[in-house]
Amino acid sequence: MSSKNVRLEVMQFLEKDVESLIEKYLIPIEKIWQPTDFLPNSESDHFFEDVREIRELSKELPYDFWVVLVGDMITEEALPTYESWLMDVEGVKQQDRENPWAKWVRHWTGEENRHGDVLNKYLYLSGRVNMREIEKTTQYLIADGFDIGTDRDPYKNFVYTSFQELATYVSHNRVAKLAKEKGNKQLAKMCKIISGDEMRHHHAYSEFVERIFKVDPSQMMMAFHYMMKQKITMPAHFLRESGDKISTAFEEFSNTAQRIGVYTSKDYVDILQKLIVRWEIDKITNLTDEAEKARDYLMKLPSRMLRLADRVKIPENSFEFKWVEPAVIK
């Protein structure tokens, strides 16, 4: 039997547990926070006063902070790309409304949608950024699509989402800390609660992988090895500003995030190590010879990558993005 058919069988075998995992890791719509919980109430008589407060507090935040917040928001706003990608994964039957895997993707998307929504509105009210340029970048990112090297393989996709959800937790959590240090408690609280969502989602996708390891350990190990050998591609890797070529803005955005310590190459290594520990890679049994070699590679990879991370040099000067005009940020 081909590995593709085995993967489909495994996905169908796990279907019976997905409903309970939705209840375990996702929060009912009537109970979860909504963007308006963190933004001025437009129906209130105090609306304009609240907006003025946002604009005043925003003046305390530096240029690089705004670049990272904008980049994080754009990444979240490209959600249609991520949903359509996951809906095409082997075993996810989007045409069957009651299919548990399709239901998971829809419910997960509903939670993730709130992140870009609240950050977008906050940026608009702050008066610190060029919203039209941001909107064009967002549209480009969705129109350009993305290729994360997973094809329709659920094993590779769940490795990717396990890693990426933890990476977004790190990024939003660090932004929250920087905002709090500058006295912007409301923005800090907003980013902190977003990071909490990302951590829940990380645990969910990590459990998907754990369950696959129990029934198809060798092929799951090979998928983990494949994804880490080719390296995890960030979802916004095709980021560009208006008038520029595809992917030209991503490196500068990444440099900015590293420069202010929001997400660094050492964080990448740390996440890899956390996944190795979480999935107890060193204890998995009944592996093929090829999968054993893949495990050996994965166990040695963090220390090898850490040596490379120590040598990474980040430009000291900020790149001038069209999203944020340096002259505006005093």
N, C-alpha and C positions, 0 to 999 in steps of 0.2 A: 504493500500500500504506500502511496506517495506521502511525503511529509505534509503536503497541503491537505490531503484527505484526513490524515491523523489530526491536524490542527482543527479542522472542522468538527471532527468527532469530539475532540476535547472541549471545544466551545459549546457544543450541544450538550455534553455531559454536565458542564458547569452551569448551564442555563437555570437549572432548578434552584440554584442558590442566589441568583442575581437579585430577585425580589427582596430577599432578606438583607442583602448587602446595600440595596437602595435605602432601606429603612435604617440600617446601621450607620451609613456614612453621609446620607443627604438629609436635609432638614425640610419638613413640610412647608409649603409656600406660605401658609397662614402664620407660621411661627418664625420664619427667618427674617433677618433685617432686609430693608429695602433702601435704595439710594436716598430717598427723601428723608430718611431718618437722620441723615448726616448733612443735609443741605437746608438753606433757608426756606421756610414755608412761603410759597408765592401767594397764598391766600391770607397771610398774616399782615396786620398793619405794621409790623416791625420788619417786614421783608427787606426794605432798602437799607435799614440800619444794619441788619445782619450781613448784607452783601458788602457794605462799607467796611465792616469788621474783617471780613475775609480779605478784602483788598489791602487793608492796612497791615494785617499779619503777613500777607504774602510778600510784602516789601522786605521782610527780614530774611527771606530765603535766597541763597546765592544762585548764580547762573547755572552751574553744573547740576545743582539739585533739580532745577526746572527741566533741564534736558532729560535727566533720568526719569522724572515723573511723566513727562510727555511720552518718552519711549515706552515706558511701562503701560501707559494708557493705550497707546496705539497697538501694542502687542495684544492687549485685552480686547480691543475693538475689532481685531481681525478674527474674532470668534467664528464667523460663518465658514471660514476656511477650515478650521479645526473640526467643526461639527461634520461638515461634508466629508472630510477625510475619514473620521472615525465611523461614520455611517457606511462607509465602503469596505470596512474591515471584514475579512472572512468570518462568517458566523453571525454577523449583525444584519438582520433582515429588516431594513427600514420600511419596506412595503407592508410588513406585518406589524400593525400598530401595537399588538400585544406581545410581540417578541421581547423577552426580558432584556437582551443586550441593546436593542434599539431604544427600549424604555430607559435604560441606564443613560445612554448617550443624550437623549432628550432632556432628562431631568438634570444631568450634569451640566448641560449647556444652559439650562434655565438659571442655575446658580451662577455659573461663570458670567453670564450676560450682565449681571448687576455690577460687576467690577468695572468694566469699561464705561458703563452708564454713569456711575457715581463720579469716577475720575474725570470723565469728559465734562460733566456739568461743573465740577469744581474748577477745572482749568478755565472754562468759559467765564465763570464769575470772578476769577482772580484778577483778570486784567493784565496778567504778566506774560501772556503768550500770544502768538499769531495763530488764531484758531483756523483761519482759512488754509494756511500752509499745513497745519496738522491734519486737517480734514483731507487734503489732497494726498498726503503721505499715507493716511489710513486707507483711502480708496485704492491707491497704487498697491499697497501691501495685499489687499484682498484680491485685486485684479491679477496681480502677478502670481498668486498662489504660493505653494511651497512644496518642497520635496524633502522629507526628513529621513529618507532611506529605508523606510519600513515596508513599502509596498502595501499589500493587503494583509500582511502577516500579523495575526493578533498577538503573538508572542513578542515580536519586535515592537509593536505599537504599545504594548503594556509596559515594556521596559522603558520606552521613550516617555510615556506619560508619568510613570513612577518617578523618573529622574526630573522631568520638566516641572511637575507640580511642586516638588521640593525646592527647585531652583527659584520658582516664582514666590514661594513662601519666603525664602531668604531675601530676595529683592524687596518685596513689599514690607517685610519686617524691618529691614535696615532703613528704608525710606521713612518709616514710621518713627524710628529712633531719631533720625536727623531732624524731622519736623518737630518732635518733642523738645529736642535740645534748643531749637530756635523759638520755643514758646508757642508753637502752633498746635495746640492740644487737639483741636477738632480734626485737622488733617491727619495727625498722628493716630488718632483713634480710628479714623476711616481706613487708613492703610493697614493698621494692625488687625482689624476685623477681616479685611480682604485676605491677609496672610493666613488667618485662621481657617478660612475656607480652603485655601490652597493646601494647607497641611492635612485637612480632612480628606481631600481628594487624593493627595499623595498616599495616605494610608489605604485608601480604597484600591487604587491601581496596584499598590504593592501587594495587597492581599490577593488580587487576581493572579499575580505572578507566583505567589506562594502556592496557590492551589494548583497551578499548572505544573510547578516543580514536583508536586506529589504524584501526578499521573503521567507526566512525560518529561522526566528530569533531563535526559540527554539533549533533546531538541530545545528545551527551554534554556539550558546552559549554552548551547550553540547560538541561540538568538541573543542572549545577553552578551556573549563574546563578540558577536558580529556588531552589535550596536556600539559597544565601547571601543572596538578596534577602529571603526570608521569615525568615531566621536559623535557625541550628541549635538545635533545642529539646533541652534535656538530657533523658536518659531518665527522670529522677526528677521531671519537671516537675509531676506530679500529687501530689507528696509531701504527706502530711497526718498529723497526730497524731490519736489517738483523740478522738472527740467534736467534731472540727473539720471544716470543709468541704474539699472536694477542692482541692488545690494550695496550701493556706494555709501549709504549712511550708516550701515550696521556697525562697521569697525569703529567709527568715531563714537557712536553711541556706546558701544562696548568699552572703549577706552575711558569714556566719561564715567561709566558705572564703576570701573575698576579704580579710577583716580580718587573717587570719593568713598570707596569701600563698600558700595552697595552690592556688587556681585563681581567676584574676582576669580582668577584661574585657580586659586587655592580652594575656593568654595566648590568649584567643579570637582576637584579631587576629593574633597570632604564628602560630597554627595555620593560619589562612587563608592567610597569606603562605607558609608552608611548603608547603602544598598547591599553590599557584600555581607555586612554583618546582619542586616535585617533578614535576608534570605538564607543565612547560614550556609553560604556557598561551600565553606570548608567541610561541612558535615553531610552533604548530599551523597547518597549512595546509588548503586546500580547504574553507573555511567558507562557509556561506550568509551573506547580508547580515545576517540576524537574529542569527546566531551570532557574527558579527564585532562587532555592537553589544553582545552579551552579554559577549564577551571584554573589550571596552573598559571595561565596567562593572566587571568583576571585577578588572582591573588597577588601577583607581583606588580600589577599595573599601577596602583596608587602611589607606591614609593617611587616608581619610575617617573610618573607624571608630576609628582611633587618636586623632584629635582629640576624638571623643566619649568615648572611654575616659578621657582625661585629665581630663574634667570630672565623672566619676562620684564621688559622695560616699558613703562607706560608714558606717553608724551605728557609733559608738564603743562603745556598750554592747551586751553580749551578750543575746540573746533567751533566755528561760528555757524550754528544751525539757523535755518530760516524760521524754525518753530519758535525760537526764543532770541530776541534781539538784545545783545549785550548792553546796548545803551539804555534799554528799559529797566534792566536789573541794576539798581544802584548798590 
